[in-house]
Amino acid sequence: MRLRKGKRRQVEGRAEVDDRSGAPAATPGLAVELRGVRRQYGRGAGAVQALAGIDLGLPQGTFTAVMGPSGSGKSTFLQCAAGLDRPSSGSVRLGGTEITGMSENELTELRRSRLGFVFQAFNLLPSLTVEQNVLLPVRLAGQRQDRRRAHAVLAQVGLADKARRRPGELSGGQQQRVAVARALVTRPDVIFADEPTGALDTGTAAEVLGLLRSAVDTLGATVVMVTHDPQAAAWADRVLFLADGVFADRLERGTAEQIAARMSVLTSRTGAAAGVAA
């Protein structure tokens, strides 16, 4: 399948737009681009606005952490940005490719071939070996399974000697490193990580975050991570803070202490606003 890219044209001297959807043209150099993205659940008086108009561009080869109070829209943001959920309105591009209007089959192929995912629960198949788990995205995409590539990424995450093991024989940290290797095996445009260290102890979490950091610094990958942990967010180039479905603050290269302080202020603001609304 050929992924559809937005066609550009000039309209009466105005900025270029996508002549298929009317959305603004893609911005060069951005790995992730959301314009006017809204996501509403339900209708009428009971409707919930999970995302209330997101405008965001993340450059290629960067590490971004997304934080926010409970219910701020973090998970919805990640799902819409990764093509796992469809926004109610707005435009989402990954690597310049407009994905909003793609069919489910096209989205599935894009996720298998151009995106990597790391989840808190590891999501490894217990009946498969470590090597088979790593190669699963390649197999599902119908591509040739390159065992040399699998061993290369396993070596990158320090598990070259565990290829024949099964997930149940590994520690939690080792299983998450397998998940990172699986995310890297297709050389993805973007790696989306959802609370990747939530089930790990501090030392093991640092190892996994170091792997994601290395993927950015040495492989040129783009990482977008949702986390509640300031220590994890401190590994990122920037931290974006969500509140009530919009990005309310950002911090460049912050320490864990600075990030925690920003989160505390944001949480107190949103709590106060909720109290007023109640």
Salt bridges, closest charged atoms under 4 A:
ASP18 OD2 - ARG20 NH2 3.94
ASP18 OD2 - ARG93 NH2 3.60
GLU33 OE2 - ARG35 NE 3.17
ASP85 OD2 - ARG39 NE 3.03
GLU98 OE1 - ARG93 NH2 3.87
GLU104 OE2 - ARG86 NH2 3.20
GLU106 OE1 - ARG4 NH2 3.53
GLU131 OE2 - ARG147 NE 3.09
GLU131 OE1 - HIS151 NE2 2.84
ASP146 OD1 - ARG148 NE 3.84
ASP161 OD2 - LYS162 NZ 3.80
ASP189 OD2 - ARG114 NE 2.69
GLU195 OE1 - HIS228 ND1 2.84
ASP217 OD1 - ARG213 NH2 2.84
ASP237 OD1 - ARG213 NH1 3.01
ASP237 OD1 - ARG253 NH2 2.84
ASP249 OD2 - ARG262 NH1 3.14
GLU252 OE2 - ARG238 NE 3.91
GLU252 OE2 - ARG250 NH2 2.63
